[in-house]
Each structure stands twice: as structure tokens, then as C-alpha cells.
């Protein structure tokens, strides 16, 4: 997945799983109006798109989390992981 595509992909996965057309990435997960199991399916599908590039347990997600904040956490984790790979390559 290319950088910058994560939020778009996350919104798309939630829309598909929740069977809704419009998803506001700034609305808390609890207020999106979709079943929690469908939301879990969307997050799992999104994680699969990342192809294991991040450790999922490093993301802190609760009912007040927004898709935009998940996107930010993912990008920070990707940056951290990339930095570690660079250090190992230089080492």
C-alpha cells in the first residue's frame, strides 16, 4: 500500500463492511452507525492490506477513536518500522 492511501483504504473497508455509502473519518467509531462485528471485519481487512507491515497490538483503538486517528497511528507505526529497518541496514 502506498503512503497516503491508508485513510482512503480504511474508509473504504468500513463502508464496505458496514454497507454504508458515506463514512466520515472524523466521527468516533461508536458513532459511525455500524455493527461492532462489521467494524472488526473492516479493521481486519484493512490490516491485511498492510501485509504485516505493522504490529497490530501497537494500535490503541476504542469507541472514541476515529478512522483518521487510526490512520495517524498506522502511519506513525509504519515510520517507526521503516526507521528500524534503515538502522538495521546501516548497522
C-alpha positions in Angstrom: 0.0 0.0 0.0 1.4 3.4 -1.0 1.9 6.1 1.6 -1.2 8.4 1.7 -3.6 5.6 0.7 -4.2 4.3 4.2 -7.0 6.6 5.2 -8.8 6.1 1.8 -8.4 2.3 2.2 -9.6 2.3 5.8 -12.7 4.4 5.0 -13.5 2.1 2.0 -13.2 -1.0 4.2 -15.5 0.4 6.8 -18.0 1.5 4.1 -18.0 -2.0 2.5 -18.2 -3.9 5.8 -20.9 -1.5 7.2 -22.8 -1.5 3.9 -22.9 2.3 4.0 -22.0 4.9 1.3 -20.5 7.7 3.2 -18.1 7.4 6.1 -16.8 10.4 7.9 -13.2 9.7 9.1 -13.6 12.2 11.9 -16.5 10.6 13.6 -15.8 8.3 16.6 -16.2 4.6 15.8 -19.0 4.3 18.2 -21.0 6.9 16.3 -20.5 5.5 12.7 -23.7 3.6 13.0 -22.4 0.2 12.1 -22.4 -3.1 14.0 -19.2 -3.7 16.0 -18.6 -7.1 14.4 -18.8 -5.4 10.9 -16.3 -2.8 12.2 -13.9 -5.6 13.3 -14.2 -7.2 9.9 -13.3 -3.9 8.3 -10.3 -3.4 10.6 -9.1 -6.9 9.9 -9.4 -6.4 6.2 -7.5 -3.1 6.4 -4.8 -4.8 8.5 -4.4 -7.5 5.8 -3.8 -4.7 3.2 -0.8 -3.6 5.2 0.7 -7.1 4.7 2.1 -7.3 8.2 4.0 -4.0 7.9 3.0 -3.0 11.4 2.3 -4.8 14.8 -1.4 -4.5 15.3 -1.1 -4.6 19.0 0.6 -1.3 19.0 -2.6 0.4 17.9 -4.9 1.6 20.7 -8.5 1.6 19.5 -11.6 2.3 21.5 -15.1 3.6 20.8 -14.0 7.2 20.7 -11.2 6.5 18.2 -11.8 7.9 14.7 -10.7 6.5 11.4 -8.4 9.5 11.0 -6.7 8.8 14.3 -6.3 5.1 13.3 -4.7 6.3 10.1 -2.3 8.5 12.1 -1.3 5.6 14.4 -0.7 3.4 11.4 1.5 6.0 9.7 3.5 6.5 12.9 4.0 2.8 13.2 5.0 2.5 9.6 7.5 5.3 10.1 8.9 3.6 13.2 9.2 0.3 11.4 10.9 1.9 8.4 13.3 3.7 10.7 14.2 0.4 12.4 14.8 -1.3 9.0 17.1 1.6 8.0 19.1 1.3 11.2 19.5 -2.4 10.7 20.6 -1.9 7.1 23.2 0.6 8.2 24.3 -1.4 11.2 
